[in-house]
Amino acid sequence: MNKPKMIIFDYGHTLLCEPQYDFLRGHEALFPYITKNKYNMTPEQVSDFSGKLFQKIGAVREIGMEMHEEQFQNFLYDYLGIEISISTSEAEEILWDNISPGAVMSNADTMIDYINDNGIRSGVISNIGWSGSALTKRIDRLLPENKFEFVIASSEYMFRKPNALIFELALRKAELDASDVWYCGDNIKCDIEGSSAVGIYPVWYENKTIGNPWHDNKNGATPQCDHLHIHDWLELIEILK
């Protein structure tokens, strides 16, 4: 385990979380912008169909491919006969911010300040359907002191973790060897085993104080690779010291 020249982070339940996640609230916030509603859909009906549509996409995402929120919204609204008065990017921001405005994971901001102060470079790789611009805007709003050199959203690059290509893309952007980089995330398969497979040293961040329905270690699973295991970002600061 070498001291890292760069640390790359996962987004969800690693740097930030999304408390009180509610799709219906997001769709309700968009309804004032509807100019045509051919089938007189209610927010509840739109939200329900959206959830079922997302489940259908799940099989594609499981094989390591990603869809983009703009594609999703275009199909959703055209299929339901809905037209809105704002751009897709504006709709995305309203939808996501009302689903959950987001929050900082405990001590993530302190940890970011520490690596900035100590010259450790940083970046983000996230498995996410939201656009890269929306993700970057959210991260900058909630972690304004970050110095992330890149924010890689799988929606913009087709591939999802644990596919090696998305980690290799980050290494090419950083112009670093894998041995000089650590990757921090909460998902065993995608983050820990995925980064380890390309030679990046993985840090398993397992915060049990904030619920996460997407955790893959509900049955006590542990990563099948060498890794660092932490439960709070202050632990990482002490290790780096």
N, C-alpha and C positions, 0 to 999 in steps of 0.2 A: 504494500500500500504506500504509494508515493504521495507527498503533499501535493494537492492539485494546483495547477496553474489556472484551471477554470472549473467551476461547478455549474452544471446544468440542472434545472429543476422541472419537475412536473408542475402542472397548474392546480388541478382540482384536488382538494383535501391535502394539499402539500404546501403551496404558498397561500392559496385562498380557498375559502369554502363558500357554499351557497345555502345559507340557512333559510328555512321556511320556503323551500322550493315549491312553487305552485304554478303549473302550466295554465290553469284556468284564469288566474289573475293576470297573466301575461296577455291572453287572448282578449280578456275584457278591456284591457288598456288600449288595444288596437281598434276596437269597435267604433270609436268616434271618428276614425279615419276612413271608414268604409263608405264608398260612394255607390256601390252596387252590390246587392245581396240577392241573387237570382232565386235562391231556394229558401230565403228567409231563415237562414241558419242562426241559431243562438250561440253565444260564446261557449256555452256548455257543449253544444253539438260540435263546434269547430275544435274545441280542445279534445273531446273524446275521439274524433276522427284523426286528429293530429297524432295522438298517442298510439292509435292502432297502426297508422302509417309508419311511424317510427319503428314499431316492433317488426314490421315487414322488412325494414332496412337492416335490422339486426343481424341477419344471416350474412349479409355482405360485410358488415363491420367486423364480424367474428373472424373472417378470413384475412383481415388485415388491410381492408380498403375503407376509404372514408367518403362520405357525402358532404356537400357544402350546404350550409343553411339557406343560401339563396336558391339553390336548386329545389330544396325541400319546400320553401315557402312558395315558389313559383308554381310547383305542382299542386300544393295544398289549395291555394286560392283559386287557381284556374279550374281545378276539379270541382270545387264547391261553388263555383260561379260568383266569386267574390272579387271586387276590385277596390283598391285603396288609393287614397289621394297622395300618399307619400312614397318615397323611394324604398326599395328593398332594404338598403342599409339603414335608413331611418326606422323602418318597421322592425328590423332586427334589434336595434338598440332599445326601442320601447318594449318589445316583447321580452328580451332577456332581463332588462333592468327591473321589470315588473314581476317576472317569474321569481327572481331573487337579485337584489342589488349587489350581493356578494359581501364577504367579510374576510379579514386577515386572520390566518391561522396564528395561534398563540406564539408570540415572539419571532414570527417570520420577519417582521420589520427590523427588529434588533439584529437578527442574523444577517440580513441584507446589509445593514449599516456596517457590521463587522467585516464582511468580506470586501466591501467597497474600500474601507479604511486600510485594509491589509493587502490591497492590490491583487485580489483574486478575481479573475474575470468571471462573468456569469451569463447565462442564457436560459431559455425555456423551450421545452418540447412538450406539447399537449395533444392528446387524443381528443379532438373536439370538432363538432360540426359547425359551431359558430365561426364566423369569418376571422381571419388573422387580424384584421383591423379592429374588430370589436373586442377581441381578446386582448390585444395590446392596449387599447383604450381603457379597459377594465383594470388591467394590471397597473397601468400608470396612475389611474385614479386612486387605487387602494394602496399601492406601494410606490409613492411618488419619488422616493429616493433611489429606486433601482437604477442600475447601470447595465441592464441586459443588452448584450450586443445583438441578439436576435430573439425573436419569439416565433417559433415554428408551430403553426397550427396544422394538424393533419388535414383539415378541410382544404387547405391551400396546396397540399403536396400529395394528395391521393393516398399515401401509405400511412398506416397506423402502427404505433408500437404494438407488439415487440418486433415488427419487421426491421431487420438490420439497416435497411436503406435510410430510414429516417434518422437513425443515430449517426450513420456515416455522413449524411448531409450536414448535420450539426458539426461534426469534426472537420469537414471541408470548409464550412463557414468560419470556424475558429482557427483553421490552419494549425491544428495541434494533433499530436499522436494520442491515441486512446489512453495510453498509460499516464498522460498528464491531466486527465479529466475524470471528475466524479459526476455521477448522476444520482439525484435524490428524488424519490417518489414513494408513493404508498401502495402501488399495485405490484404484487409479487411477479406475475407473469410478464406484464407489459413493461414495467419500470426496472425491476431488479434483475430478473433473469434476462430480459431483453437487452439492457445495457451491458451486462456482463458478457453476453455472447459476442459482442464486438470489441471486448477488451477494456471497456470503461469500468471504473470501479464503482459499484453500486452502494448507495446508502438507503437502507429501508427505513423510511419515516413512518412509524406506526403510532399515530395519535388516537388513543382510545377514548378521549374525552368528548369528541365531537362525532356524532353518528355519521356513517357513510354507507348508504345502501349499495354502493358499487364495490365495496371491499371484496377481495377474492380470498381472504384468509379467515372466513367465518368459522371454519372447522379446524382451526389451529394449524393451518398450513404454514410452512416456512420456506423461504427461497432455497432452491437447490443449487446454490453457488456461494462462493466466498462473498461476504458483504459486511457492511457496518450496520448495526441495528440501533436506532435511536427513537425516542418517544417525544422529545422536545427539542426545539432549535437551539436552546441554550447548551444542550449536550454537544451539538456540532461545534459550537464556538469553543468549548473547552477542549475538544479533540484537536481542532485546528491550532489552538494555542500550544 
